[in-house]
Amino acid sequence: MKKIIIIAIMSMLLSCASVHPGKYGKQIRGDGSIAQKRKAPTEAGLLISGDMEKAMSGDFYKFMVFTVENKTGNIARVSDVIVDFHNEKFNNEIKITSGQELNRWYEATMAEKRRKEQNRSTGFSFAAIGGGLLAAFTDNSLSNVGVALLAGGVASLTIDELYKSKKELERGKVFPDAHLMSGDFQVPAGLYERKWIVFNVMDKDNLPESLELSYMVNDREERIFVPIKW
């Protein structure tokens, strides 16, 4: 039994080491068609995937991590990232958690995770493996992608509200550096960058099956289709 537990733990830890733990995005061509080849970089050389981090998600808050891998020999400069569900209902209802609301979500989520850990009744302590599993699935799910407390008092905004207000917003003040919406970022040649976002959903039983990311990379506009597994 002990061996089975150790093997299961090692399998989970190894899966966390994958560059792309989530679903791969596919480029949307100029004519609106979607490239069908799986794991194919975009024309600018980016391979992008999205993973819903279940350990940090609940019924109404969904923590999603995007991996942006640069498959070229040149640095990739990414800017003007836009999220779009291509559905008026979802764009008007789903909020991007930001500012003090993001702080409160983080603190409450971590408190709940600590409570659950204390109440485990299986007789097996995750602490017994030196914190490796906890590091992979709890605090480090956030700390590895740069969550920081924010001073901004801006309320969370829906997709539509965010883009109507983007000229007035200083994104860096309402989103931490590693947030998908925080601003421009660079991906070194042959390496990858992780960005995250927290969605506040109203109807947990009616959620979009995909989203579109549009962005500029080295002054070139691209769009990708990313499936979502909630």
URWOJO-V732834 format. One record per residue. N is the residue number from 1. D_LAST is the distance of its C-alpha to the last C-alpha in Angstrom with 1 decimal. Layout:
N&D_LAST ; N&D_LAST
This chain:
1&31.7 ; 2&31.9 ; 3&31.6 ; 4&28.5 ; 5&26.8 ; 6&28.0 ; 7&26.8 ; 8&23.3 ; 9&23.2 ; 10&24.6 ; 11&22.1 ; 12&19.2 ; 13&21.3 ; 14&22.1 ; 15&18.5 ; 16&18.0 ; 17&21.0 ; 18&19.5 ; 19&19.8 ; 20&16.7 ; 21&14.1 ; 22&11.3 ; 23&11.4 ; 24&14.7 ; 25&15.5 ; 26&18.4 ; 27&21.2 ; 28&22.0 ; 29&25.8 ; 30&28.3 ; 31&28.7 ; 32&25.0 ; 33&24.4 ; 34&21.6 ; 35&22.9 ; 36&22.1 ; 37&23.0 ; 38&20.3 ; 39&20.5 ; 40&23.1 ; 41&24.0 ; 42&24.5 ; 43&28.1 ; 44&28.4 ; 45&27.3 ; 46&23.8 ; 47&21.0 ; 48&17.7 ; 49&14.2 ; 50&10.9 ; 51&9.0 ; 52&6.2 ; 53&8.9 ; 54&8.1 ; 55&11.8 ; 56&11.9 ; 57&9.1 ; 58&9.9 ; 59&9.7 ; 60&10.9 ; 61&10.5 ; 62&7.7 ; 63&9.6 ; 64&9.2 ; 65&12.2 ; 66&14.0 ; 67&16.9 ; 68&19.9 ; 69&22.5 ; 70&26.0 ; 71&27.6 ; 72&30.9 ; 73&34.0 ; 74&33.8 ; 75&32.0 ; 76&29.1 ; 77&29.3 ; 78&26.1 ; 79&26.3 ; 80&25.2 ; 81&21.5 ; 82&19.9 ; 83&16.3 ; 84&16.3 ; 85&14.0 ; 86&17.1 ; 87&16.9 ; 88&19.3 ; 89&17.5 ; 90&14.3 ; 91&16.6 ; 92&18.7 ; 93&16.3 ; 94&13.5 ; 95&15.4 ; 96&15.6 ; 97&16.8 ; 98&20.2 ; 99&23.6 ; 100&24.6 ; 101&21.3 ; 102&19.6 ; 103&22.3 ; 104&21.9 ; 105&18.1 ; 106&18.9 ; 107&21.9 ; 108&20.4 ; 109&17.4 ; 110&20.0 ; 111&22.3 ; 112&19.8 ; 113&19.1 ; 114&22.9 ; 115&23.5 ; 116&21.3 ; 117&23.0 ; 118&26.4 ; 119&25.7 ; 120&24.8 ; 121&27.3 ; 122&26.9 ; 123&30.0 ; 124&28.3 ; 125&28.0 ; 126&25.6 ; 127&28.4 ; 128&30.6 ; 129&29.1 ; 130&30.1 ; 131&26.8 ; 132&25.2 ; 133&22.1 ; 134&21.8 ; 135&22.3 ; 136&19.5 ; 137&16.9 ; 138&18.2 ; 139&20.4 ; 140&20.4 ; 141&16.7 ; 142&18.0 ; 143&21.7 ; 144&21.3 ; 145&19.8 ; 146&22.3 ; 147&21.3 ; 148&24.6 ; 149&25.8 ; 150&26.5 ; 151&29.6 ; 152&28.4 ; 153&28.4 ; 154&26.4 ; 155&23.9 ; 156&20.3 ; 157&20.3 ; 158&18.3 ; 159&18.0 ; 160&21.3 ; 161&23.1 ; 162&22.3 ; 163&24.0 ; 164&26.8 ; 165&27.6 ; 166&27.0 ; 167&30.8 ; 168&31.5 ; 169&28.8 ; 170&29.5 ; 171&26.0 ; 172&27.2 ; 173&28.1 ; 174&24.8 ; 175&22.5 ; 176&23.4 ; 177&24.5 ; 178&21.4 ; 179&19.1 ; 180&18.1 ; 181&20.1 ; 182&23.1 ; 183&25.4 ; 184&27.0 ; 185&26.4 ; 186&28.0 ; 187&26.9 ; 188&30.0 ; 189&31.1 ; 190&29.4 ; 191&27.0 ; 192&23.5 ; 193&22.1 ; 194&18.8 ; 195&17.5 ; 196&14.8 ; 197&13.6 ; 198&12.3 ; 199&11.0 ; 200&12.4 ; 201&11.1 ; 202&13.7 ; 203&12.3 ; 204&9.3 ; 205&10.1 ; 206&10.4 ; 207&7.9 ; 208&8.9 ; 209&8.3 ; 210&9.9 ; 211&12.0 ; 212&15.5 ; 213&17.1 ; 214&20.8 ; 215&23.3 ; 216&26.8 ; 217&27.7 ; 218&31.4 ; 219&32.3 ; 220&30.4 ; 221&27.7 ; 222&24.6 ; 223&21.4 ; 224&18.5 ; 225&15.6 ; 226&12.3 ; 227&9.7 ; 228&6.0 ; 229&3.8 ; 230&0.0
